[in-house]
């Protein structure tokens, strides 16, 4: 980015709430059902129907407000946001405008330079989702209204972000929090977490905001970062060439890596907001807030700090292990079985996450249960098997789902700790490799590793590595005398 300028970015994040039914009716919110089956007269906007507010959706919105340091408003009001689009059967969307349920919050994000930045949250409000238009047909657009009426919270940030990296980290933290709260699955590909970005640029030192554009259709974290960098550069180049930024809504094309104009940017008055006449104001009393707050889980930042203090893990490990609630839960279940907390961290961050990422499975569905991993680590630490044998046991655990003790017994992989058996194997290797023995005795100690490898091969990897090292060294030193 041209060093004369700075970006000003604000994000509007829509999170689809994990309620079983829609915001104002009893229709299912299940994703993937046949098109236009999760519908009823209420969410289709038929004449004479009346909406009834989903209490659970309000509780989820308050939870998010509490987790992001917001003020919970005692009174909030629903409004009609009027616009016409084929996937909005009613011709309006029930949302909140001037009196949202949560306001004036913030979250802290960690940046790549090691600093932490506080980013403000203007408001969190409830609204119903619109349907989905499918434009990729040959000569027609199809409409699926299953999504109409699904409850959303819209999290509107302050324009506090100055780079695509800050926006990326903010969005990552929002996703992490909603997943920790179990109020949204955070799946951007399925549309349950969606992000629109408002971007403008200005000369550094200026306080006045530049003309902003809005980018939509960013369906992954990578695309959010790409789209923001693209638009920041486009606006700077336009200004440097003597042009003016036009306030408009842009659509991100992930295939071409460009943002194309979609329509003029709307203002609030374009939607002709007015209070929803069929819904009473929502009253969230202090007692209700207190009741909801009792369902707050340990949040990511607090859990990360506890992992470093309670389990003595490096910050890097704690950061990865608490990146999702399910992964943190998995680690803590392993830690109940073994006191070797660092080895547990190493196995999860290495072997387990490698398989999870390659197979694109959830840690919740991982075939090796936490108790089994804990048992495997204990087998290494009590010298039943070596670390090398454990790496051989792991694929069998992955494939068969059996406890490691069972696999070790079935495959006859118990570590050889009997010193006489190890001495016998070592003597055989020394007799078969006289040249290497002479090299070692003449000062070329690098061949020691070769001799250790030969002993391990002779014992099929089952000899205790420490015992092999100790006895081999003693045997070689004895020859020196």
ChimeraX attribute file (.defattr): number of C-alpha atoms within 10 A of each C-alpha:
attribute: neighborCount
match mode: 1-to-1
recipient: residues
	/A:1	12
	/A:2	11
	/A:3	7
	/A:4	10
	/A:5	15
	/A:6	20
	/A:7	27
	/A:8	21
	/A:9	25
	/A:10	25
	/A:11	24
	/A:12	21
	/A:13	21
	/A:14	24
	/A:15	28
	/A:16	27
	/A:17	27
	/A:18	20
	/A:19	20
	/A:20	16
	/A:21	20
	/A:22	28
	/A:23	29
	/A:24	22
	/A:25	19
	/A:26	18
	/A:27	21
	/A:28	18
	/A:29	23
	/A:30	15
	/A:31	12
	/A:32	8
	/A:33	11
	/A:34	9
	/A:35	14
	/A:36	14
	/A:37	12
	/A:38	23
	/A:39	20
	/A:40	14
	/A:41	12
	/A:42	20
	/A:43	28
	/A:44	17
	/A:45	18
	/A:46	12
	/A:47	9
	/A:48	7
	/A:49	12
	/A:50	16
	/A:51	15
	/A:52	15
	/A:53	16
	/A:54	17
	/A:55	12
	/A:56	17
	/A:57	26
	/A:58	19
	/A:59	19
	/A:60	23
	/A:61	25
	/A:62	27
	/A:63	24
	/A:64	21
	/A:65	25
	/A:66	18
	/A:67	22
	/A:68	21
	/A:69	16
	/A:70	23
	/A:71	16
	/A:72	24
	/A:73	19
	/A:74	17
	/A:75	14
	/A:76	20
	/A:77	20
	/A:78	26
	/A:79	23
	/A:80	20
	/A:81	22
	/A:82	18
	/A:83	14
	/A:84	12
	/A:85	13
	/A:86	16
	/A:87	19
	/A:88	24
	/A:89	17
	/A:90	20
	/A:91	15
	/A:92	19
	/A:93	23
	/A:94	24
	/A:95	23
	/A:96	25
	/A:97	21
	/A:98	14
	/A:99	18
	/A:100	23
	/A:101	28
	/A:102	28
	/A:103	22
	/A:104	17
	/A:105	21
	/A:106	19
	/A:107	17
	/A:108	15
	/A:109	18
	/A:110	14
	/A:111	14
	/A:112	9
	/A:113	6
	/A:114	7
	/A:115	8
	/A:116	11
	/A:117	15
	/A:118	13
	/A:119	20
	/A:120	22
	/A:121	25
	/A:122	17
	/A:123	26
	/A:124	29
	/A:125	26
	/A:126	29
	/A:127	27
	/A:128	22
	/A:129	24
	/A:130	24
	/A:131	20
	/A:132	17
	/A:133	15
	/A:134	12
	/A:135	11
	/A:136	9
	/A:137	8
	/A:138	6
	/A:139	7
	/A:140	9
	/A:141	11
	/A:142	15
	/A:143	16
	/A:144	18
	/A:145	23
	/A:146	28
	/A:147	26
	/A:148	28
	/A:149	30
	/A:150	28
	/A:151	31
	/A:152	27
	/A:153	29
	/A:154	25
	/A:155	24
	/A:156	21
	/A:157	24
	/A:158	19
	/A:159	20
	/A:160	18
	/A:161	24
	/A:162	16
	/A:163	18
	/A:164	20
	/A:165	16
	/A:166	20
	/A:167	23
	/A:168	20
	/A:169	19
	/A:170	23
	/A:171	21
	/A:172	15
	/A:173	19
	/A:174	21
	/A:175	20
	/A:176	21
	/A:177	23
	/A:178	21
	/A:179	18
	/A:180	22
	/A:181	19
	/A:182	15
	/A:183	22
	/A:184	22
	/A:185	19
	/A:186	23
	/A:187	16
	/A:188	16
	/A:189	12
	/A:190	12
	/A:191	17
	/A:192	18
	/A:193	25
	/A:194	22
	/A:195	23
	/A:196	21
	/A:197	25
	/A:198	19
	/A:199	26
	/A:200	23
	/A:201	23
	/A:202	19
	/A:203	16
	/A:204	11
	/A:205	9
	/A:206	11
	/A:207	8
	/A:208	8
	/A:209	14
	/A:210	17
	/A:211	16
	/A:212	21
	/A:213	21
	/A:214	26
	/A:215	25
	/A:216	20
	/A:217	19
	/A:218	24
	/A:219	20
	/A:220	17
	/A:221	17
	/A:222	11
	/A:223	17
	/A:224	25
	/A:225	18
	/A:226	17
	/A:227	25
	/A:228	26
	/A:229	16
	/A:230	16
	/A:231	22
	/A:232	22
	/A:233	14
	/A:234	15
	/A:235	24
	/A:236	24
	/A:237	14
	/A:238	12
	/A:239	13
	/A:240	11
	/A:241	9
	/A:242	8
	/A:243	11
	/A:244	12
	/A:245	16
	/A:246	12
	/A:247	17
	/A:248	18
	/A:249	22
	/A:250	23
	/A:251	18
	/A:252	25
	/A:253	15
	/A:254	17
	/A:255	6
	/A:256	7
	/A:257	12
	/A:258	15
	/A:259	21
	/A:260	13
	/A:261	14
	/A:262	14
	/A:263	11
	/A:264	13
	/A:265	15
	/A:266	12
	/A:267	8
	/A:268	9
	/A:269	9
	/A:270	11
	/A:271	15
	/A:272	13
	/A:273	21
	/A:274	14
	/A:275	18
	/A:276	17
	/A:277	11
	/A:278	11
	/A:279	16
	/A:280	13
	/A:281	14
	/A:282	18
	/A:283	13
	/A:284	17
	/A:285	13
	/A:286	12
	/A:287	9
	/A:288	13
	/A:289	17
	/A:290	10
	/A:291	12
	/A:292	16
	/A:293	15
	/A:294	9
	/A:295	11
	/A:296	14
	/A:297	14
	/A:298	14
	/A:299	15
	/A:300	21
	/A:301	16
	/A:302	10
	/A:303	19
	/A:304	22
	/A:305	17
	/A:306	15
	/A:307	23
	/A:308	16
	/A:309	13
	/A:310	9
	/A:311	17
	/A:312	14
	/A:313	18
	/A:314	13
	/A:315	14
	/A:316	10
	/A:317	19
	/A:318	23
	/A:319	19
	/A:320	15
	/A:321	24
	/A:322	23
	/A:323	21
	/A:324	18
	/A:325	21
	/A:326	16
	/A:327	19
	/A:328	21
	/A:329	16
	/A:330	19
	/A:331	24
	/A:332	18
	/A:333	16
	/A:334	24
	/A:335	21
	/A:336	12
	/A:337	19
	/A:338	18
	/A:339	14
	/A:340	15
	/A:341	21
	/A:342	15
	/A:343	16
	/A:344	22
	/A:345	22
	/A:346	12
	/A:347	17
	/A:348	24
	/A:349	16
	/A:350	11
	/A:351	13
	/A:352	19
	/A:353	18
	/A:354	13
	/A:355	15
	/A:356	15
	/A:357	11
	/A:358	9
	/A:359	10
	/A:360	10
	/A:361	13
	/A:362	12
	/A:363	21
	/A:364	12
	/A:365	9
	/A:366	17
	/A:367	15
	/A:368	22
	/A:369	19
	/A:370	21
	/A:371	17
	/A:372	19
	/A:373	25
	/A:374	24
	/A:375	17
	/A:376	26
	/A:377	24
	/A:378	18
	/A:379	20
	/A:380	16
	/A:381	15
	/A:382	9
	/A:383	17
	/A:384	21
	/A:385	27
	/A:386	24
	/A:387	19
	/A:388	12
	/A:389	19
	/A:390	18
	/A:391	13
	/A:392	14
	/A:393	20
	/A:394	19
	/A:395	13
	/A:396	17
	/A:397	20
	/A:398	15
	/A:399	10
	/A:400	12
	/A:401	16
	/A:402	15
	/A:403	18
	/A:404	22
	/A:405	17
	/A:406	11
	/A:407	18
	/A:408	21
	/A:409	10
	/A:410	10
	/A:411	10
	/A:412	10
	/A:413	21
	/A:414	21
	/A:415	21
	/A:416	22
	/A:417	18
	/A:418	11
	/A:419	14
	/A:420	11
	/A:421	12
	/A:422	23
	/A:423	17
	/A:424	11
	/A:425	20
	/A:426	25
	/A:427	14
	/A:428	14
	/A:429	19
	/A:430	18
	/A:431	10
	/A:432	11
	/A:433	12
	/A:434	11
	/A:435	11
	/A:436	18
	/A:437	20
	/A:438	15
	/A:439	14
	/A:440	18
	/A:441	15
	/A:442	10
	/A:443	9
	/A:444	12
	/A:445	13
	/A:446	11
	/A:447	16
	/A:448	18
	/A:449	11
	/A:450	12
	/A:451	21
	/A:452	18
	/A:453	16
	/A:454	19
	/A:455	27
	/A:456	19
	/A:457	13
	/A:458	16
	/A:459	17
	/A:460	13
	/A:461	22
	/A:462	23
	/A:463	27
	/A:464	22
	/A:465	22
	/A:466	12
	/A:467	16
	/A:468	23
	/A:469	17
	/A:470	10
	/A:471	17
	/A:472	23
	/A:473	13
	/A:474	12
	/A:475	15
	/A:476	18
	/A:477	12
	/A:478	9
	/A:479	10
	/A:480	11
	/A:481	5
